[in-house]
């Protein structure tokens, strides 16, 4: 499947690029597979799908970003590549799907300077987002982490940079202020959790219904099997009774023949003649 996706990326790059927000998380999950051949194929596929992105500003940094996805220790190297990027082209959902996971991870770094670098990239990127819908799926990934930097980092200049990035991202999301953005994100997460809960409940209900149908089917099969066995036993009983009846009839017929002086051909069983001579034991006038 990964090899086929790589082939599709080469033959239909525009179509794959539009689907990167869905493709990247799925392929990234395969990077951590226990089988080395799957991991290698996943890395190759991840690079192939990311290179379908048409943003010329981000294109030179894509190899470093993809490498950082599979090697978290290289996250800051990818951020440095992005720091050197001058964002001019419009940033769409495809570009955000490539960059946001690395930037989110970078914001969680202990090193405050590295956090600042991520904030600078986020601010530059947010100014060129083409629509709130493009960045909306990535708001929950970045806004809470930016808010933590603003509130927790001890260096004022880094807090200011983080606040500026947070405000730019908030505007890109289509909200008037940070609190409004957080409320929207929390509501979106609540809706997502509710939808997931409903999906789980529906799945459990479907499973329960399937189990009930299976139970009824098994009961019906057992009932039919029991009826078939009863019918088979009845047939066997009737066959035995019929066989016993035939045996009794045969024995009765044999006894009658033994008692009779004449055989089935009409000859005497003593002398073997149809008309017994006087010397026959069964002679009668």
N, C-alpha and C positions, 0 to 999 in steps of 0.2 A: 504494500500500500504506500509506503514512504517513497519507494522508487518510482511508482506510478505518479505520485504527486510531484516529484521532481521533473518528470517528463512533461506533465501538464503545465508546470511553471515555465518551461521553455517554449511550449507551443501556444499557450494562451496566457501571457503574463498579465494583461490588463484585467482579465476576469479573476485571476488568482489574487492580484493586488487588492481588488475591492473586497475580497473575503479574508484579508489578513487578520482582522480583529477576531475572527473565529478560528482561523487556521493556526496561528502562532501558539495560542495556549494548548491546543491539542498536540501539536508536534513537540512543543517544549516538554510536555509530560513524558514523551518517549525518550527524551535525552537521558533521563535517569533510569532507564530500563536496566535490569540486571545482566542482560545479554550484551556483550561488547559489540556484536555485529549490528544490533538494533540501535545502540547508542551512536555508532559511527554513521549509520544511515540517517538517523534523525538529525544529526549535526549537518550533514550534507544537504538534507532536504530543507532544514531551517534556513540555511544560507541561500538556497535556490529560491525559496518563496519570498524571503526578504528582499532579494535583489530584483524582484518584479516591481518594487516600489519605484515610482517615477520622480520622486523628489530629488533634484540634482544636488541640493545642499547636504542631504543626509547620506547620499550614495557612498561617498568615500569612507564613512565611518561604519557602514553596515558590517564588514567583516569583524571589526573590533567588538561591535554590539553583540553579534551572534556568538562570538567566542566568550563574551562575558556571561551570556545566558547559560552556557554549559560549564563555565568556570567562574563561579561567583567571586573568587579571589581577584579576578581581572576586571571587576566592575569599574574601578576608578580609572583604569586605562581607557575603557570605553567612554567614560564621562569626559576625560581629557580630550579625546577625539571630538566629542560633541562641543566641548568648550571652544575648540578651534574652528567650529563651524559658524559661518555667517548665514543666518536664516533670512532668505529673501523670498523664496517660493512659498506658496500657500501650503499650510500644514493640514493634511486631511486625516481621516480616521486610519488609513493605511500606515501613514508615517507615525502616528501616535501609538499604534499597536506595536510598532518596533521599538520605540523609544521609552514609553512609559514604564514597562516592567523594570528596565535597568535604572531609570531615574528613581523609581519608588524604592528599589533596593539601596541605591546610593544615599537616599535620605535617611536610611536606617543605620548608616555607618556611624561608628563612634567618633570618628575624626570630624571635628566641626568644619574644618576647611573643605573637606570633601562634600559635606552637606551644602556649603555655600556654592560650590561648583554646580551641584545639581540644581540649586535654586536659580542660578543664573541661566542655565540651559532652559529650565521650565519657563522662566519669564520671557526669554527670547522666542521660544517656541509658541507660547500662548498668544503672543501678539499677532501671530499669522494664522491662527486656527480659522478655517473657513466657515464653520458653523457650530453653534452650541451642541447640535446633535452629534457632531463628529467627536467631540471631546467628552460628552456626557458619560459614556461607559467607563472612562478612565478617571473621572472625578473622584470616586471612592478610593482609587489607588493612590492619588497624589494629595488631595486636599487635607485629609487627616494627618498625613506625615508632615506636610508643610506647616500645619497648625502646631504640631509638636515642636518643630524647630523654632517657630516664632515664640513659643511659650517657655521652652526649656533650655535653649542654648544660652550660655552665659555671656557670649560676646555680642555687644550691641550692634556692631556693624553687620554681623552675620544674621542677627534677628531682623535687621532692617531689610537686608536683601531677601530674606525668606518672606517677609511681609509683602514686599513689592511683588515677588513671584506669586504669592497667594492671591493678591488683589488682581493681578493680570489673569491668572487662571480663573478666578471668580467671574471676571467680566467675560472671559471666553465661554464660560458655562452659561452665560446669560442671566447672572444674578447680580443684584445691586450691591450686596455686601457679603462678607465671609459667613456671617451667621445665617443668612438666607441660603447660602450654598450648603452649609452644614445641615440645615434643616431638610433641604431637598435631598441631600445624600442619605441622611438618616431615614427619610421617608421612602426613598428608593430601595434602601437596604431592607426596610421593614416590609415593603411590598414584595421584594424578591424572596425574603424569608417566608412570607405568607404563601406566595406562589409555590415555593419549594415544599412547604408543609402540605399544601393542597395536593401537589403532585405525589408526595409520599403517601398521603391518605388515599388518593385515588388508586395508586399502585397497590396498596395493601387491600383495598376493597376489591380490585380486579383479581388479586391473588386469592382472596377469600372466596370470591365468586367462582373462580376456576377450581379451587379445592372442593367447593360444594358440588359443582357440576361433576367433578371427578369422582367424588364420594357417591353421588347418585348413580353415576355410570357403573361404578364398581358394584354397588348394591344390585343394580338391574342385571349385571352380568352374573353375579352370584345367584340371583333368583332364577335366571334362565338356566344356569348350569345345574342348579338343584333340581329344577323341573325336568331337565334333560336326563339327569341321573335317575330320577324317580321313574321317568318313562322307560329308560333303559332297563332298570330293575324289574319293572312290570312286564316288559316284553320278554325278558329272560325267564321270569316266573311263568308266564303263559307258555313259553316254548318248552320249559321243563315239564309243565303239566301236560302239554300236548304229547310230548315224548313219552311220559309215564303212561298216559292213556293208551298210546299206541302199543307200548310194551305189554300192558295188561290185556289188551285185545288180542295181541299175538299169542300170549300165554294161554288165554282162554280158548282161542281157536285150536292151539296145539293140544290142549287137554281134551277138547271135544273130539279131535281127530284120533287121539289115543284111545278114547272110550268107544269110538265107532268101529264096527267090523269092516266097514268099507272105506277104502281110501278115496282120495279126490277123483281118481279115474274110474271108481266104481268097482274095483277089484277087491276081493277079500284080502285082508291083511294077514290071514292065516295061511291060506293055500295059494293065494295070488291069482285065483280064477274068479271070473264074474259070477259063476254058479258053483257053489261049494259042493264037492263030492261028499259022500257019507262019511268018508274018513276024516273030513275037516272038523276041527273042534267047534267051528262056528256054523256047522251044517244045521239047517232047519228046514222043515217041510213047508 
